[in-house]
Amino acid sequence: MAASLPFVSLVKLGTELCSLYTLQPNGSAGYERVLPPTTPRALEAYLGRCAGMRGLADARKAACLVAASSGSPMETALALILGLPLRLGGYGLPRPILNHRIDALQSGPNAMERRYYLCDLYWPEARVALEYDSDLEHTGPSRIANDARRRNDLTSLSVTTITATRDQVMDGRGLDRLAHQVARALGARIRSKRGRSTRARGELFRSLVAS
């Protein structure tokens, strides 16, 4: 695929090969996987045995940018747009860990109901989590209450939680605002690149979701 796909789409494909979901022929996603079928390290090891194949140079470069254990197509798109370098259209922020496990408190007055939480995107050094709230999975009184309890527990664990919704990230200005909120929480700075507009980043993000 490296011989025919645009480079960012190639990174997306690699991330999907290392993800916890599958893409169906009708464009929907399936969530039956317990473990990813492969890992970025395994992809890099395989490419080390592919001397002479077409597209090898791009495949090796793309493998270095692949994220592991994405839980959904939207998580993949968010991880890529935030973490890809400026030259590829991303925001150039530190790359997050996807579906990182944080153990909950199990004893004492602050004991929690859950044994652990999985954060969609997580930056361990800053203890910052980005949670994507989908329209389907995060509606209704029960689910809203669970989300509130989850965020309160993460706050008790000294984890700063930022929430993203579909309406927010599918809009270029909303996506840009979210990226700057994440940057501030990380103590990072988003450098500007000539010719890379908020609109262009929004279009890139939507292409990552749609494709």
C-alpha positions in Angstrom: 0.0 0.0 0.0 3.0 2.3 0.5 3.4 2.4 -3.3 0.0 3.8 -3.9 -1.4 5.5 -0.7 -0.8 9.2 0.2 1.7 9.2 3.2 -0.8 10.3 5.9 -3.3 7.7 4.7 -0.4 5.1 5.0 0.2 6.1 8.7 -3.6 5.8 9.3 -3.6 2.3 7.7 -0.7 1.3 10.0 -2.5 2.6 13.0 -5.6 0.6 12.0 -3.6 -2.6 11.7 -2.5 -2.0 15.3 -5.9 -1.0 16.6 -8.7 -2.5 18.7 -11.4 -2.1 16.0 -12.0 -3.3 12.5 -13.4 -1.4 9.5 -16.4 -3.0 7.8 -17.1 -2.9 4.1 -20.1 -0.6 4.7 -17.8 1.9 6.4 -18.9 1.1 10.0 -16.5 0.0 12.7 -16.5 -3.3 14.6 -15.3 -3.5 18.2 -14.8 -7.2 18.8 -11.1 -7.2 19.1 -9.5 -7.9 22.5 -5.9 -7.3 21.4 -4.5 -5.6 18.3 -3.5 -8.1 15.6 0.0 -6.5 15.4 2.2 -3.7 16.9 4.3 -0.9 15.5 7.4 -2.8 16.6 6.3 -5.9 14.7 5.6 -3.8 11.6 9.1 -2.3 11.8 10.6 -5.8 12.2 8.7 -7.1 9.2 9.8 -4.1 7.1 13.4 -4.9 8.0 13.0 -8.1 6.0 11.5 -6.5 2.9 14.6 -5.2 1.1 13.9 -4.3 -2.5 10.1 -4.0 -2.3 8.3 -1.0 -3.8 7.3 1.7 -1.3 9.7 0.4 1.4 11.2 3.8 2.2 7.8 5.4 2.8 6.5 2.3 4.7 9.5 2.6 7.1 8.9 6.3 7.7 5.2 5.7 8.2 5.8 2.8 10.7 7.7 5.3 12.9 4.5 7.4 13.2 2.0 4.6 13.8 0.0 4.6 17.1 -0.9 1.4 18.9 -4.2 0.3 20.5 -6.6 2.9 19.1 -10.1 2.1 20.2 -12.0 3.8 17.4 -11.6 5.6 14.0 -12.1 8.9 15.8 -9.4 8.1 18.3 -7.1 7.3 15.4 -7.9 10.6 13.7 -7.4 12.6 16.9 -4.1 10.9 17.7 -2.7 11.6 14.2 -3.9 15.2 13.7 -2.5 16.2 17.1 0.7 14.2 17.0 1.8 14.4 13.3 4.5 16.9 12.5 3.7 20.3 11.0 5.1 19.3 7.6 2.4 16.6 7.4 -0.4 18.9 8.5 -0.6 17.9 12.1 -0.2 20.1 15.2 3.2 18.7 16.2 2.2 18.0 19.8 3.9 15.2 21.8 2.5 11.8 20.6 -0.1 10.3 23.1 -0.4 6.8 24.3 -3.8 5.3 23.3 -6.0 3.4 25.7 -3.6 3.7 28.5 -4.5 2.0 31.8 -4.7 4.0 35.0 -5.3 1.9 38.1 -8.0 3.2 40.4 -7.9 3.5 44.2 -9.1 0.3 45.8 -8.9 1.1 49.5 -9.4 4.0 51.9 -12.1 6.7 52.0 -11.5 7.5 48.3 -11.9 3.9 47.1 -13.4 3.8 43.6 -16.0 1.4 42.0 -13.7 0.6 39.0 -10.4 -1.2 39.2 -8.9 0.8 36.4 -9.7 3.3 33.7 -8.6 3.3 30.0 -7.9 6.8 28.7 -8.5 7.3 25.0 -5.4 9.5 24.5 -3.0 10.0 27.3 0.2 11.9 27.9 1.8 10.3 31.0 4.5 12.9 31.7 1.8 15.6 32.0 -0.9 13.3 33.3 -3.3 14.7 30.7 -6.1 12.6 29.1 -8.2 13.4 26.1 -11.5 11.5 26.1 -13.7 11.3 23.0 -17.4 11.3 23.7 -19.2 9.8 20.8 -22.9 10.6 20.0 -23.9 7.0 20.3 -22.0 5.9 23.4 -22.3 8.9 25.6 -25.9 9.9 25.7 -28.7 9.1 28.1 -28.9 9.7 31.9 -27.1 6.6 32.9 -24.2 7.1 30.5 -23.9 10.8 31.4 -23.7 9.9 35.1 -21.0 7.2 34.4 -19.0 9.8 32.4 -19.2 12.3 35.3 -18.1 9.7 37.8 -15.2 8.7 35.6 -14.0 12.2 35.2 -14.3 12.8 38.9 -12.3 9.7 39.7 -9.6 10.7 37.2 -9.4 14.1 38.8 -8.9 12.4 42.1 -6.0 10.5 40.5 -4.4 13.8 39.5 -5.3 13.3 35.8 -6.4 16.4 33.8 -9.2 15.3 31.5 -10.2 17.2 28.3 -13.3 16.1 26.4 -13.8 16.1 22.7 -17.1 15.6 20.9 -17.9 14.9 17.2 -19.5 18.3 16.6 -16.4 20.0 18.1 -13.7 18.2 16.2 -15.5 18.0 12.8 -15.4 21.8 12.8 -12.1 23.3 11.9 -12.2 26.1 14.5 -13.4 23.7 17.2 -10.6 21.3 16.3 -8.1 24.1 16.5 -9.4 25.3 19.9 -9.2 21.7 21.2 -5.6 21.4 20.0 -4.6 24.6 21.8 -6.4 23.4 25.0 -4.4 20.2 24.9 -1.2 22.1 24.2 -1.8 24.4 27.2 -2.4 21.4 29.5 0.8 19.8 28.2 2.8 22.9 28.7 3.6 22.8 24.9 3.4 25.3 22.2 1.9 24.9 18.8 4.2 26.4 16.2 2.6 28.0 13.2 3.5 26.9 9.7 3.0 29.1 6.7 0.2 27.9 4.5 -1.3 25.6 7.1 -4.6 27.1 8.0 -7.3 26.1 10.5 -9.5 25.2 7.6 -6.8 23.0 6.0 -6.3 21.1 9.3 -10.0 20.6 9.6 -10.1 19.2 6.1 -7.2 16.8 6.8 -9.0 15.6 10.0 -12.3 15.0 8.2 -10.4 13.1 5.5 -8.8 10.8 8.2 -12.3 10.0 9.6 -14.0 9.6 6.2 -11.3 7.5 4.5 
